[in-house]
């Protein structure tokens, strides 16, 4: 149980405004859609808050809108909520409101007979039930033992009750955070302003405008000219040595995911050949520079499903002759290895991604595979990412930039990338499902061991999540702007953490 909130030291509020240059436009301002980074960068920690928060310093779960919590029995938790918290519309934050938000973020949640579209539901592989005990006491019941429920609830952002069943939740967001929504002009900007009724300390920045510029060099140029004061996802070639370009890691890994449900990747040998055809040790340093390191897993070392020493093994390393042998063996058994497939990417995946994807395609062609690069905007890209896959969809390898800032592999594996029913999974192995199911109910070293076993099967036997690079993120700050990036900064840039030095 936690009892205190870690607060960042604040200076006095000012009348100053900033502009933030982002790589891609958000999809939704709904509190239930803050899992994707393009939405979270604006909404999480600014407009919306959750019951709990993950410390960027040590990864521990801290109180936020919940002051404390206690596990009553194996399946039941009670949370004591913070009093005197107001939403931006003046309504009160209560256990009833918290329960409504949690329940609508669950798999299978319905409103007026229709299932709710909620991008955050992957954080809850099985639906939990939340109910108000009294005004400031919330009870949450889980269908099975879940030792990390307080951590899961850090992903359940809270919006006001009035908009929960209306379209306004995506266009006129109302939260409890330090900033309230002003306007969104699609394709141009989103504007927020400081919320004077905020329960916590008032931040220095009064107004913030988010703009979208797809090219990293354009975002960097906006800092140089003073058009923006913070720019994300800067490329290595645009980095400066004047202290305004800062680097950080957020457990973000570049992954290639073959779809094992489609040809030519139904045969695992073809998928294994893909890994052996990618020369990470050459491609990543040459094309990503300080922005990446060669990688062979889908998780970073801060996550309990990370396998120590795995990157040093020869299991998946570049070996084009081995790749050709695997392809020839699969072809001899009837696999259509000559069939064309698409190598699906996005222009904003990471700085320099186009060049990296081209190099990967060349490696695949060199061992006898037949890729065609297909660069799509976010919405079309997701059609290749998520189940159910259209029946007439061609075979694919999709490029993914996956982050796990929680430290727990459940947010990558359960209901997401690893299991048969995972929303973003393109594999089905009952042994992986068994291990993940057991891991989700375990704790400590046993939990980590089970996730690592599942990961090893997924990487080596299934080869459906092929690690390419650990990303090193670059951010550029304007003159007089103070902000220290942390492992959460890839998805959550709290404007309240920005101060002025002049």
Secondary structure, DSSP 4 states (H G I P E B T S, - for coil): --------------S-EEEEEESS--S---GGG-SSHHHHHHHBTTTBEESEEE-TTT--EEESSEEEEEEEETTEEEEEEPSS-B-TTSPBP-HHHHHHHHHHTSTT-EETTEE---GGGGG-SS--EEEEEETTEEEEE-SS--TTHHHHGGG-EE--GGGTTSTHHHHS---SSSEEEEEEETTTEEEEEE-TT-SSPPPS--EEEEEE-S-HHHHHHHHHHTS-SEE-S--GGG--SSS-EEEE--SEEEEEEE-TTSTTSSSHHHHHHHHHT--HHHHHHHHHGGGEEE--SSS-TTSTT--TTGGGSSTTS--HHHHHHHHHHHHHTT--TTS-EEEEE-TTSSTTHHHHHHHHHHHHHHTT--EEEEE--HHHHHHHHSSSPPTTPPPEEEEEEEE--SS-THHHIIIIISSTT-TT-----HHHHHHHHHHHH--HHHHHHHHHHHHHIIIIII--SEEEEEE-EEEEE-TTEE----TTTTT---GGG-EE--
